[in-house]
Amino acid sequence: MKYKVNDTCIACGMCAGTCPEVFRMNDDTGMAEAYAESTDATNDAAQEAMNTCPAGAIEEA
């Protein structure tokens, strides 16, 4: 599944900590980004990152 991080991101890093295989902090902007699609092995963690984002900034793409 593909995800995207919208502009309500508060750069807390929770998503990157929860699922680093899909999310990372962008060094240039300081904000989170979805840089890879989730796989069968990472679907649960990516979904958890989306559901626990304090800003609600993660969406399915």
GIWO-V967281 format. One record per backbone hydrogen bond with DSSP energy under -1.0 kcal/mol. NH is the residue of the N-H (numbers start at 1). CO is the residue of the C=O. If there is no record, write none. Layout:
BEGIN
NH & CO
NH & CO
END
This chain:
BEGIN
4 & 59
6 & 57
9 & 6
17 & 13
18 & 14
19 & 15
22 & 19
23 & 19
24 & 33
26 & 31
30 & 26
33 & 24
35 & 22
36 & 22
38 & 1
43 & 39
46 & 42
47 & 43
48 & 44
49 & 45
50 & 46
51 & 47
52 & 48
56 & 53
59 & 4
61 & 2
END
